[in-house]
Amino acid sequence: MKELICIVCPKGCRLTVDEENGYKVSGNSCKRGEEYGKMELINPVRVITSTVAVENSVHRRCPVKTNGAIPKKLIFDAMKTLDGIKVKAPIKRGQKIAENVCSTGVDFIAVRDIF
């Protein structure tokens, strides 16, 4: 049995996941918590946030994030894709900064406009 705190909503249900019984989840107050508990043990995923260097702007860094979740085991490899990236202003919110990160089909995108 594995104990988790659900992060799907602010309620923070205390989940218990029985790995030996088909990943049966208890302690959840909604269906989303059940789904989260199972997936957190079977294939945990995360959205990654970071920054990249900016040229031609008073802002030296641009915040970026993945536009979807990627497997947790790929986080460090995904971060390496940002090493050495320098973008030139102007940058539009939603602009792709790095495409198909670690062959996941997920991109790093800018999360704010930079002029």
C-alpha distances in whole Angstrom, upper triangle without the diagonal:
4,7,10,13,15,19,20,22,24,22,18,16,13,10,7,6,5,6,8,9,11,9,9,10,11,13,15,19,20,19,19,16,14,16,15,11,12,15,13,11,13,16,17,20,22,26,28,31,34,37,40,44,47,50,53,52,52,48,47,43,42,38,36,33,31,32,29,25,25,22,21,22,25,26,28,30,31,32,34,36,37,39,42,43,45,46,50,50,50,47,46,42,40,42,41,40,38,38,35,33,32,33,30,33,32,35,35,37,39,38,42,45,47,51
4,7,10,12,15,17,20,21,19,16,14,11,8,6,5,7,7,10,12,13,10,10,10,11,12,14,17,18,18,17,14,13,15,13,9,10,12,10,9,12,14,14,17,19,23,24,27,30,34,37,40,43,47,50,48,48,44,43,39,38,34,33,29,28,29,26,22,22,19,18,19,22,23,25,27,27,28,31,33,34,35,39,39,42,43,46,47,47,43,42,39,37,39,37,37,35,35,33,30,29,30,28,30,29,32,32,34,36,35,38,42,44,47
4,7,10,13,15,17,17,16,12,10,7,6,5,6,9,11,14,14,15,12,12,10,10,10,11,15,17,17,16,13,13,14,12,9,11,13,11,10,14,16,14,17,19,22,24,26,29,33,36,39,42,46,48,47,46,42,41,38,37,33,32,28,27,28,25,22,22,20,18,20,23,23,25,28,28,28,31,33,34,35,39,39,41,42,45,46,46,42,41,38,36,38,37,37,35,35,33,31,30,31,28,31,29,32,31,33,35,33,37,40,42,46
4,6,9,12,14,14,13,9,8,6,5,6,8,11,13,16,16,16,13,13,10,10,10,10,14,15,15,14,10,11,12,10,7,10,12,9,10,13,14,12,15,15,18,20,23,26,29,33,36,39,42,45,43,43,39,38,35,33,29,28,25,24,25,22,19,20,18,16,18,21,20,23,26,25,26,29,30,31,33,36,36,38,39,42,42,42,39,38,34,33,35,34,33,32,32,30,28,28,29,26,28,26,28,28,30,31,30,33,37,38,42
4,6,9,10,11,9,6,6,5,6,9,11,14,16,19,19,19,15,15,12,11,9,9,12,13,15,13,9,11,13,10,9,12,13,10,12,16,16,14,15,15,18,20,21,24,28,32,35,37,41,44,41,41,37,37,33,32,28,27,24,23,24,21,19,20,19,17,20,22,21,24,26,25,26,29,30,30,33,36,35,37,38,41,40,40,37,36,32,31,33,33,33,32,32,30,28,28,30,27,28,26,28,27,29,30,28,31,34,36,40
4,6,7,9,8,5,5,6,7,10,11,15,16,20,19,18,15,14,11,11,9,8,10,10,11,9,6,9,10,7,7,11,11,9,12,15,15,13,14,14,16,18,20,24,27,31,34,36,40,42,40,40,36,36,32,30,26,25,22,21,21,19,16,18,18,16,20,22,20,24,26,25,25,29,30,29,32,35,34,36,36,39,39,39,35,33,30,28,31,30,31,30,30,28,26,27,28,25,26,24,26,25,27,28,26,29,32,35,38
4,6,7,8,6,8,10,10,14,15,18,19,23,23,21,18,18,14,15,13,11,12,12,13,10,8,11,11,8,10,13,12,10,14,16,15,12,12,11,13,15,17,20,24,27,31,33,36,39,36,36,32,32,29,27,23,22,18,18,18,16,14,16,16,15,19,20,19,22,24,22,23,26,27,27,29,32,31,33,33,36,35,35,31,30,26,25,28,27,27,27,27,26,24,25,26,23,24,21,23,22,23,24,22,25,29,31,35
4,7,8,8,9,12,12,15,16,19,20,24,23,21,18,18,14,15,14,11,11,10,10,7,7,10,10,7,10,13,12,11,15,16,16,13,13,12,13,16,18,21,25,28,31,33,37,39,37,37,33,33,29,27,23,22,18,18,17,15,13,16,17,16,20,21,20,23,25,23,24,27,28,27,30,33,32,33,33,35,35,34,31,29,25,24,27,26,27,27,27,25,24,25,26,22,23,20,22,22,22,24,21,24,28,31,34
4,6,6,9,12,13,17,18,22,23,26,25,24,21,20,16,16,14,11,11,10,12,9,9,12,13,11,13,16,16,15,18,20,19,17,16,15,16,18,19,23,26,29,33,34,38,39,37,37,33,34,30,28,24,23,20,20,19,18,17,20,20,20,23,24,23,26,28,26,26,30,30,30,32,35,34,35,34,37,36,35,32,29,26,25,28,28,29,29,29,28,27,28,29,25,26,23,25,24,24,25,22,25,28,31,34
4,5,9,12,14,18,20,23,25,28,28,26,23,22,18,18,15,13,12,12,15,12,11,15,16,14,15,19,19,17,20,23,22,19,19,17,17,20,20,23,26,30,33,34,38,40,37,36,33,33,30,28,24,24,21,22,22,20,19,22,23,22,25,26,24,27,30,28,27,31,32,31,33,36,35,36,35,37,36,36,32,30,27,26,30,30,30,31,31,31,29,31,32,28,29,26,27,26,26,26,23,25,29,31,35
4,6,9,12,15,18,21,24,27,26,25,21,20,16,15,12,10,9,10,13,12,10,14,15,14,14,18,19,17,20,23,23,20,20,19,20,23,23,27,30,33,36,38,42,43,41,40,37,37,34,32,28,27,25,25,25,23,21,24,24,23,27,28,26,30,32,30,30,34,34,34,36,39,38,39,39,41,40,39,36,34,30,30,33,33,34,34,34,33,32,33,34,30,31,28,30,29,29,30,27,29,33,35,38
4,6,9,13,15,19,21,24,23,23,19,18,14,13,10,9,10,11,14,12,9,12,14,12,12,16,16,14,17,20,20,17,18,17,19,21,22,25,28,32,35,37,41,43,41,40,36,36,33,31,27,27,24,24,24,22,20,22,22,20,24,26,24,27,29,28,28,32,33,32,34,38,37,38,38,40,40,39,36,34,31,30,33,33,33,33,33,32,30,31,32,29,30,27,29,28,28,29,27,29,33,35,39
4,6,10,12,16,18,21,20,20,17,15,11,10,6,6,7,9,12,11,8,10,13,11,10,14,15,14,16,19,20,18,19,19,21,23,25,28,32,35,38,40,44,46,44,43,40,40,36,34,31,30,26,26,26,24,21,23,23,22,25,27,26,29,31,30,30,34,35,34,37,40,39,41,41,44,43,43,39,37,34,32,35,35,35,35,35,33,32,32,33,30,31,29,31,30,31,32,30,32,36,38,42
4,7,10,13,16,19,18,19,15,14,10,8,6,7,9,12,14,13,9,11,14,12,10,13,15,13,15,18,19,17,19,20,22,24,26,29,33,36,39,42,45,48,46,45,41,41,37,36,32,31,28,27,28,25,23,24,23,21,24,27,25,28,31,30,30,34,35,35,37,41,40,42,42,45,45,45,41,40,36,35,37,37,37,36,36,34,32,32,34,30,32,30,32,32,33,34,32,35,38,40,44
4,6,10,12,15,15,15,11,10,7,6,5,6,9,11,12,12,8,8,11,10,7,10,12,11,12,15,17,15,17,19,21,24,26,29,33,36,40,42,46,48,46,46,42,42,38,36,33,31,28,27,27,24,21,22,21,20,22,25,24,27,30,29,30,33,34,35,37,40,40,42,42,45,45,45,41,40,36,35,37,36,36,35,35,33,31,31,32,28,30,29,31,31,32,34,32,35,39,41,45
4,7,9,12,12,12,9,8,6,5,6,8,12,14,14,14,11,10,12,11,8,10,13,12,11,14,16,16,19,20,23,26,28,31,35,38,42,44,48,51,49,49,45,44,41,39,35,34,30,29,29,26,23,24,22,20,22,26,25,28,30,30,31,34,35,36,38,42,41,44,44,47,48,48,44,43,39,37,40,38,38,37,37,34,32,32,32,29,32,30,33,33,35,37,35,38,42,44,48
4,6,9,9,9,6,6,5,7,9,10,14,15,14,14,11,9,11,10,6,7,10,10,8,11,14,14,17,19,23,25,28,31,35,38,41,44,48,50,49,49,45,44,41,39,35,33,30,28,28,25,22,22,20,19,20,24,24,27,29,29,30,33,34,35,37,41,40,43,43,47,47,47,43,42,39,36,39,37,37,36,35,32,30,29,30,27,29,28,31,32,34,36,35,38,42,44,48
4,5,5,7,5,5,7,8,12,13,17,17,16,17,14,12,13,13,10,9,13,12,10,12,15,16,19,22,26,28,31,34,38,41,44,47,51,54,52,52,48,47,44,42,38,36,33,31,31,28,24,24,22,21,22,25,26,29,30,31,32,35,36,37,39,43,43,46,46,50,50,50,46,45,42,39,42,40,40,38,37,34,32,31,32,29,31,31,34,35,37,39,38,41,45,47,51
4,6,6,4,7,9,12,15,16,19,19,18,18,16,13,14,14,10,9,11,11,8,9,13,14,18,21,25,27,30,33,37,39,43,46,49,52,51,51,48,46,43,41,38,35,32,29,30,26,23,22,19,19,20,23,24,27,28,29,31,33,34,36,37,41,41,44,45,48,49,49,45,44,41,39,40,38,38,36,35,32,30,29,29,27,29,29,32,33,36,38,37,41,44,46,50
4,6,7,8,11,14,17,18,22,22,20,21,19,16,17,17,14,12,15,15,12,12,16,18,22,25,28,31,34,37,41,43,47,49,53,56,55,55,51,50,46,45,41,39,35,33,33,30,26,26,23,22,23,26,28,30,31,32,34,36,37,39,41,44,44,48,48,52,53,53,49,48,45,42,44,42,42,39,38,35,33,31,32,29,32,32,35,37,39,42,41,45,48,50,54
4,6,6,9,12,15,16,20,20,18,19,17,14,15,16,13,11,15,16,13,13,17,19,22,25,29,31,35,38,42,44,48,50,54,57,56,56,52,51,47,45,42,39,36,33,33,30,27,26,24,24,25,28,29,32,33,33,35,38,39,40,42,46,46,49,49,52,53,53,49,48,45,42,44,42,42,40,39,36,34,33,33,30,32,32,36,37,39,42,41,45,48,50,54
4,5,9,12,16,16,19,18,16,17,16,12,12,14,12,9,12,14,11,11,14,16,20,23,26,29,33,36,39,42,45,48,51,54,53,54,50,49,45,43,40,37,33,31,30,27,24,24,21,22,23,25,27,30,31,31,33,35,36,38,40,44,43,46,46,50,50,50,47,45,42,39,41,39,40,37,36,32,31,30,29,27,29,29,33,34,37,39,39,42,46,48,52
4,6,10,13,13,16,16,14,14,13,9,10,11,8,6,9,10,8,9,12,14,17,20,23,26,29,33,36,39,43,45,49,51,50,51,47,46,42,40,36,34,30,28,28,24,21,21,19,19,20,23,24,27,28,28,31,33,34,35,38,41,41,44,44,47,48,48,44,42,39,36,38,37,37,35,34,31,29,28,28,25,27,27,30,32,34,36,36,39,43,45,49
4,7,10,11,14,14,12,13,11,8,10,11,9,8,11,12,11,12,15,16,19,22,25,28,31,34,38,41,45,47,51,53,52,52,48,48,44,42,38,36,32,30,30,26,23,24,22,22,23,26,27,30,31,31,33,36,37,38,40,44,43,46,46,49,49,49,45,44,40,38,40,39,39,37,36,33,32,31,31,28,30,30,33,34,36,38,37,40,44,46,50
4,7,7,11,11,10,11,8,6,8,9,6,7,11,11,11,13,15,15,18,20,23,26,29,32,36,39,43,45,49,51,50,50,46,45,42,39,36,34,30,28,28,25,22,23,21,21,23,26,26,29,31,30,32,35,36,37,39,43,42,44,44,47,47,47,43,42,38,36,38,37,38,36,35,33,31,31,31,28,29,29,32,32,34,36,35,38,42,44,48
4,6,9,10,11,12,9,7,11,12,9,11,14,14,14,16,19,18,21,22,25,28,31,34,38,41,44,47,50,53,51,51,47,47,43,41,37,35,32,30,30,27,24,26,24,23,26,29,29,32,34,33,34,37,38,39,41,45,44,46,46,49,49,49,45,43,40,38,41,39,40,39,38,36,34,34,34,31,33,31,34,35,36,38,36,39,43,45,49
4,7,9,11,12,9,9,12,12,10,13,15,15,16,18,20,19,21,22,25,28,30,33,37,40,44,46,49,52,50,49,45,45,42,40,36,34,31,30,30,27,25,26,25,24,27,29,29,32,34,33,34,37,38,39,41,44,44,46,46,48,48,48,44,42,39,37,40,39,40,39,38,36,35,35,35,32,33,32,34,34,35,37,35,38,41,44,48
4,6,7,8,5,6,10,10,9,11,14,14,15,17,19,18,19,20,22,25,28,31,35,38,41,43,47,49,47,47,43,43,40,37,34,32,29,28,27,24,22,24,23,23,26,28,27,31,33,31,32,36,36,37,39,43,41,44,43,46,45,45,41,39,36,34,37,36,37,36,36,34,32,33,33,29,31,29,31,32,33,34,32,35,39,41,45
4,7,9,7,8,11,12,12,14,16,17,19,20,22,20,21,22,24,27,29,32,36,39,43,44,48,50,47,47,44,44,40,38,34,33,30,29,28,25,23,26,25,25,28,30,30,33,35,33,34,38,38,38,41,44,43,45,44,47,46,45,42,39,35,34,37,37,38,38,37,35,34,35,35,31,32,30,33,33,33,35,32,35,38,41,45
4,5,6,7,9,10,11,13,15,16,18,19,20,19,20,21,22,26,27,31,34,38,41,43,46,48,46,46,42,43,39,37,33,31,28,27,25,23,21,24,24,24,27,29,28,32,33,32,33,36,36,37,40,43,41,43,42,45,44,43,39,37,33,32,35,34,36,35,34,33,32,32,33,29,29,28,30,31,31,33,30,33,37,40,43
4,5,5,6,9,10,11,13,14,16,17,18,17,18,19,21,25,27,31,34,37,41,42,46,48,46,46,42,43,39,36,33,30,27,25,24,21,20,22,22,22,25,27,27,31,32,30,32,35,35,36,39,42,40,42,41,44,43,42,39,36,33,31,34,33,34,34,32,30,30,30,30,26,27,26,28,29,30,32,30,33,36,39,43
4,5,5,6,9,10,11,12,15,15,15,15,15,16,17,21,23,27,30,33,37,38,42,44,42,42,39,39,35,32,29,27,23,22,20,17,16,18,19,19,23,24,24,27,29,27,28,32,31,32,35,38,36,38,38,40,40,39,35,33,29,27,30,30,31,30,29,27,27,27,27,23,24,22,25,26,26,28,26,29,33,36,39
4,5,5,6,9,10,10,13,14,15,14,15,16,18,21,23,27,30,34,37,39,43,45,43,43,39,39,36,33,29,27,24,23,22,19,17,19,19,19,22,24,23,27,28,27,28,32,32,32,35,38,37,39,39,41,41,40,37,35,31,29,32,31,32,31,31,29,27,28,28,25,26,24,26,27,28,30,28,31,34,37,41
4,5,5,6,9,10,11,13,14,14,15,17,20,23,26,29,33,36,39,41,45,47,46,46,42,42,38,36,32,30,26,24,24,20,18,20,19,19,22,24,24,28,29,28,30,33,33,34,37,40,39,41,41,43,43,43,39,37,33,31,34,33,34,33,32,29,28,28,28,25,26,25,28,29,30,32,30,34,37,40,43
4,6,5,6,8,10,11,11,11,13,15,17,21,23,27,31,33,37,39,42,45,43,44,40,40,36,33,30,27,24,21,21,17,15,17,16,17,19,21,22,25,26,25,27,30,30,31,34,37,36,38,38,41,41,40,36,34,31,28,31,30,31,29,28,26,25,25,25,21,22,21,24,25,27,29,28,31,35,37,41
4,6,5,6,9,10,10,9,10,12,14,18,20,24,28,30,34,36,40,42,41,41,37,37,33,31,27,25,21,19,19,16,13,15,14,14,17,19,19,22,24,22,24,27,28,28,31,34,33,36,35,38,38,38,34,32,29,27,29,28,29,28,27,24,23,23,24,20,21,20,23,23,25,27,25,29,32,35,39
4,6,5,7,9,10,9,12,14,17,20,23,26,30,33,36,39,42,45,43,43,40,39,35,33,30,27,24,22,22,19,16,17,15,15,17,20,20,23,25,24,26,29,29,30,33,36,35,38,38,41,41,41,37,36,32,30,33,31,32,30,29,27,25,25,25,22,24,23,26,26,28,30,29,32,36,38,42
4,6,6,6,8,9,12,15,18,21,24,27,31,34,37,40,43,46,45,45,41,41,37,34,31,28,25,22,22,19,16,16,14,15,17,19,20,23,24,24,26,29,29,31,33,37,36,38,39,42,42,42,38,37,33,31,33,31,32,30,29,26,25,24,24,21,23,22,25,26,28,31,30,33,37,39,43
4,5,5,5,6,8,11,14,17,21,24,28,30,34,36,40,42,41,42,38,37,33,31,28,25,21,19,19,15,12,12,11,11,14,16,17,20,21,20,23,25,26,27,30,33,32,35,35,38,39,39,35,33,30,27,29,28,28,26,25,22,21,20,20,17,19,18,22,23,25,27,27,30,34,36,40
4,6,6,4,7,10,13,16,19,22,26,29,32,35,39,41,40,40,37,36,32,30,26,24,20,19,19,16,12,12,10,10,12,15,15,18,20,19,21,24,25,26,28,32,31,34,34,37,38,38,34,33,30,28,30,28,28,26,25,23,21,20,21,18,20,19,22,22,25,27,26,30,33,35,39
4,6,6,10,13,17,19,22,25,29,31,35,38,41,44,43,43,40,38,35,33,29,27,23,21,22,19,15,14,12,11,12,16,16,19,21,21,23,25,26,28,30,33,33,36,37,40,41,41,37,36,33,31,33,30,30,28,27,25,23,21,22,19,22,21,24,25,28,30,29,33,37,38,42
4,6,10,13,17,19,23,26,29,31,35,38,41,44,43,44,40,39,35,33,30,27,24,21,22,18,15,13,11,11,12,15,17,19,20,20,23,25,25,27,30,33,33,36,36,40,41,41,37,36,33,30,32,29,30,27,26,23,21,20,20,17,20,20,23,24,27,30,30,33,37,38,42
4,6,10,14,16,20,22,26,28,32,34,37,40,40,41,37,35,32,30,27,24,20,17,18,14,11,10,7,8,9,11,13,16,17,17,19,21,22,24,26,30,29,32,32,36,37,37,33,32,30,27,28,26,26,23,22,19,17,16,16,14,16,16,19,21,23,26,26,30,33,35,39
4,7,11,13,16,19,23,25,29,32,35,38,37,38,34,33,29,27,24,21,17,15,16,13,9,8,6,6,8,10,11,14,16,15,17,20,20,22,24,28,27,30,30,34,35,35,31,30,27,25,26,24,24,22,21,19,17,16,17,14,17,15,18,19,21,24,24,27,31,32,36
4,7,10,13,16,20,22,26,28,32,35,34,34,31,29,26,24,20,17,14,12,13,9,6,5,4,5,8,9,9,13,14,12,14,17,18,19,21,25,24,27,27,30,31,31,28,27,24,21,23,21,21,19,18,16,14,13,15,11,14,12,15,15,18,20,20,24,27,29,32
4,6,10,13,16,19,23,25,29,32,30,31,27,26,22,20,17,14,11,9,11,8,5,5,6,6,9,9,8,12,13,11,12,16,16,17,19,23,22,24,24,28,28,28,25,24,21,19,20,18,18,17,17,15,13,14,15,12,14,11,13,13,15,17,17,20,24,25,29
4,7,10,14,16,20,22,26,28,27,27,24,23,19,17,13,11,7,6,7,6,4,6,9,9,12,11,9,12,14,11,12,15,15,15,18,21,19,21,21,24,25,25,21,20,17,15,17,15,15,14,15,14,12,13,15,12,13,10,11,10,11,14,13,17,20,22,25
4,7,10,13,17,19,23,25,24,25,21,20,16,14,11,8,5,5,9,9,8,8,10,9,12,10,7,10,11,8,8,12,12,11,14,17,16,18,18,22,22,23,19,19,16,15,16,14,13,13,14,14,11,13,15,13,14,11,10,8,11,12,12,15,19,20,24
4,7,10,14,16,20,23,21,21,17,17,13,11,7,6,4,7,10,11,11,12,14,13,15,14,10,12,14,11,9,13,13,11,14,16,15,16,16,19,20,20,17,17,14,13,15,14,12,13,15,15,13,15,18,16,17,13,12,9,10,10,9,13,16,17,20
4,7,11,13,17,20,18,19,15,13,10,8,6,5,6,9,12,14,14,14,16,15,17,15,11,12,13,11,8,11,11,9,11,13,12,13,14,17,17,18,16,16,14,14,15,14,11,12,15,16,14,16,19,18,18,15,13,9,10,10,10,12,15,15,19
4,7,9,13,16,15,15,11,10,6,5,4,5,8,11,14,16,17,17,20,19,20,18,14,14,15,13,10,12,12,8,10,11,10,10,11,14,14,15,13,14,13,14,13,13,10,12,15,17,15,18,20,20,20,16,14,10,10,9,10,11,13,12,16
4,7,10,13,13,14,11,8,5,5,7,7,10,13,15,18,19,19,21,21,22,19,16,15,16,13,11,11,11,7,8,8,6,6,7,10,12,14,12,14,14,14,13,12,9,10,14,17,15,17,20,20,20,17,14,10,10,9,11,12,13,12,15
4,7,10,10,11,9,6,5,6,9,10,14,16,19,22,23,23,25,24,25,22,19,18,18,16,14,14,13,9,9,8,7,5,6,9,10,13,12,15,15,16,15,14,11,13,17,20,18,20,23,23,23,20,17,14,13,12,14,14,14,11,13
4,7,7,9,7,5,5,6,10,12,15,18,20,23,25,25,28,27,28,25,22,22,22,19,17,17,16,12,13,11,9,6,5,6,7,9,9,12,14,15,13,14,11,14,18,21,20,23,25,25,24,22,18,15,14,11,13,12,12,9,10
4,6,8,8,7,9,10,14,15,19,21,23,26,28,28,31,31,31,28,26,25,24,22,20,20,18,15,15,12,10,7,6,5,6,9,10,14,16,18,16,16,14,16,20,23,23,25,27,28,27,25,21,18,17,14,17,15,14,10,10
4,7,8,9,11,12,16,18,21,24,25,29,31,31,34,34,35,32,29,28,28,26,24,24,22,19,19,16,14,10,9,6,6,8,11,14,17,19,17,18,16,19,22,26,26,29,30,31,30,27,23,21,19,16,18,16,13,10,8
4,5,7,9,10,14,16,20,23,24,28,30,30,33,33,34,31,29,28,28,26,23,24,22,19,19,17,15,12,10,8,6,8,10,13,15,18,16,18,16,20,23,27,26,29,31,31,30,27,23,20,18,15,16,13,11,7,6
4,6,9,11,14,17,21,24,26,29,31,32,34,34,35,32,29,29,29,27,24,25,24,20,21,19,17,14,13,11,9,11,13,15,17,20,19,21,19,22,26,29,28,31,33,33,32,29,25,22,20,16,17,14,12,9,8
4,6,7,10,14,17,21,22,25,27,28,31,30,32,29,26,25,26,24,21,22,21,17,18,17,15,12,11,11,9,10,11,13,14,17,16,18,16,19,23,26,25,28,30,30,29,26,22,19,17,13,14,11,10,7,8
4,7,10,13,17,20,22,25,26,27,29,28,30,27,24,23,24,21,18,19,19,15,15,14,12,10,10,10,10,12,12,15,16,18,17,18,15,18,22,25,23,26,28,28,28,25,21,18,17,14,15,13,13,10,11
4,7,9,13,16,19,21,23,23,26,25,26,23,20,20,21,18,15,17,16,12,13,12,11,9,9,11,10,12,11,14,14,15,15,15,13,15,19,22,20,23,25,25,24,21,18,14,13,11,11,11,11,9,12
4,6,10,13,15,18,20,21,24,23,25,22,19,19,20,17,15,16,15,12,13,13,11,10,8,10,10,11,9,10,10,12,11,12,10,13,16,19,18,21,23,22,22,18,15,11,10,7,8,7,8,7,10
4,7,11,13,15,17,18,21,20,22,20,17,17,18,15,13,16,15,11,14,15,12,12,11,13,13,14,11,11,10,11,11,12,10,13,16,18,16,19,22,21,20,16,14,10,9,6,6,7,9,10,13
4,7,9,12,14,15,18,18,20,17,14,15,16,12,11,14,12,10,13,14,12,12,11,14,14,14,11,11,9,9,9,9,8,10,12,14,13,16,18,17,16,13,10,6,5,4,5,8,11,12,15
4,6,9,10,11,14,14,17,14,12,14,14,11,10,14,12,11,14,16,14,15,15,17,18,18,14,14,11,10,11,10,9,10,12,13,11,14,16,14,14,10,8,5,6,7,7,10,13,15,19
4,5,7,8,12,13,15,12,11,13,13,9,10,13,12,11,15,17,15,17,16,19,20,20,16,15,13,10,11,10,10,9,10,10,9,12,13,11,10,6,5,4,6,9,10,13,16,18,21
4,7,9,13,15,17,15,14,17,16,13,14,17,15,15,18,20,18,19,18,20,21,20,16,15,12,9,11,9,11,11,10,10,10,13,14,11,10,6,6,6,6,9,10,13,16,18,22
4,7,10,12,15,13,13,16,16,12,14,17,16,16,20,22,20,22,21,24,24,24,20,18,15,12,14,13,14,13,12,11,10,13,13,9,9,6,8,9,10,13,13,17,20,22,25
4,7,9,12,10,10,14,14,11,13,16,16,16,20,23,21,23,23,26,27,26,23,21,19,16,17,15,16,15,14,12,11,12,13,9,10,7,10,11,13,16,15,19,22,24,28
4,6,8,7,8,11,11,9,12,14,14,15,18,21,20,23,23,26,27,28,24,23,21,18,19,16,16,14,13,11,9,9,10,7,9,7,10,11,14,17,18,21,24,26,29
4,5,6,7,11,11,10,13,15,15,17,19,23,22,25,26,29,31,31,27,27,24,22,22,20,19,17,16,13,11,10,11,9,12,11,13,14,18,20,21,25,28,29,33
4,5,6,9,10,10,12,14,15,17,19,22,22,25,26,30,31,31,28,28,25,23,24,21,20,18,18,16,13,12,14,12,15,13,15,15,18,21,21,25,28,29,33
4,6,8,8,10,12,13,15,17,18,22,22,26,27,31,32,33,30,30,27,25,25,23,21,19,18,16,13,11,13,12,16,15,17,17,20,23,24,27,30,31,35
4,6,5,6,9,10,11,13,15,19,19,22,23,27,29,30,26,27,25,22,22,19,18,15,15,13,9,7,10,9,13,12,13,14,17,20,21,25,27,28,32
4,6,5,6,9,10,11,13,17,17,20,21,25,27,28,24,25,22,21,21,18,16,14,15,14,10,9,13,11,14,12,13,12,16,18,19,22,25,25,29
4,5,5,6,9,10,11,15,16,19,21,25,27,28,25,26,24,22,22,19,17,15,16,15,11,10,14,14,17,15,15,14,17,19,20,23,26,26,29
4,5,5,7,9,10,14,14,18,20,24,26,27,24,25,24,22,21,18,16,13,14,12,9,7,11,12,14,13,13,13,17,19,21,24,26,26,29
4,5,5,7,10,13,13,16,17,21,23,24,21,22,20,18,18,14,12,10,11,10,6,6,10,10,12,10,10,9,13,15,17,20,23,23,26
4,5,6,7,11,11,14,16,20,22,23,20,21,20,18,18,15,12,11,13,13,9,10,13,13,15,13,12,10,13,15,16,19,21,21,24
4,5,5,9,10,14,16,20,22,24,21,23,22,20,19,16,13,11,13,13,10,10,13,15,16,15,13,12,15,17,19,21,23,23,26
4,6,8,8,12,14,17,20,21,19,20,19,18,16,13,10,7,10,10,7,8,11,13,14,12,11,9,13,15,17,20,21,21,24
4,6,5,9,11,15,17,18,16,18,17,16,15,12,9,7,11,12,10,11,14,15,16,14,11,9,11,12,15,17,18,18,20
4,6,9,12,15,18,20,18,20,20,20,18,15,12,11,14,15,13,14,17,18,19,17,15,13,15,15,18,20,21,20,22
4,6,10,13,16,18,17,20,20,20,18,16,12,12,15,17,15,16,19,21,21,19,16,14,16,16,19,20,20,18,20
4,6,10,13,15,14,16,17,17,14,12,8,9,12,15,13,16,18,19,19,17,14,11,13,13,16,17,17,15,17
4,7,10,12,11,15,16,16,14,13,9,11,14,18,17,19,21,22,22,19,16,13,13,12,15,16,15,13,14
4,7,9,8,11,13,14,11,10,8,10,14,17,17,20,21,22,21,19,15,12,12,10,13,13,12,10,11
4,6,7,11,13,15,12,13,11,14,17,20,20,23,25,25,24,22,18,16,14,12,15,14,12,9,9
3,5,9,12,14,11,13,12,16,18,22,22,26,27,27,25,23,19,17,14,11,14,12,9,6,5
4,7,10,12,10,13,13,16,19,22,23,26,27,27,25,23,19,17,14,11,13,11,7,5,5
4,7,9,7,10,9,13,16,19,19,23,24,24,22,19,15,13,10,7,10,8,5,5,7
4,6,5,9,10,14,16,19,20,23,24,23,21,18,15,13,9,7,8,7,5,7,9
4,6,9,10,14,15,18,18,22,23,21,19,16,13,11,8,5,5,4,5,8,11
4,6,9,12,12,15,16,19,20,18,16,13,10,9,5,5,6,8,9,11,14
4,6,9,10,14,15,18,19,18,15,13,10,9,5,5,8,9,9,11,13
4,6,7,10,11,15,15,15,12,10,7,6,4,7,10,12,12,13,16
4,7,10,10,14,15,15,13,11,7,5,5,7,10,12,13,13,16
4,7,7,10,11,12,11,9,6,5,7,10,13,15,16,17,19
4,6,9,9,9,8,7,4,6,9,12,15,17,19,19,22
4,6,5,6,4,5,5,8,11,15,17,20,22,23,25
4,5,6,7,6,6,7,11,14,17,20,22,22,25
4,5,8,8,9,11,15,18,20,23,25,26,29
4,6,8,10,12,16,19,21,25,26,27,30
4,5,8,11,14,18,20,23,25,27,30
4,7,10,13,16,18,22,23,25,28
4,7,9,13,15,18,20,22,25
4,6,10,12,15,17,19,22
4,7,9,12,14,16,19
4,6,9,11,13,16
4,6,8,9,12
4,7,9,13
4,6,10
4,7
4
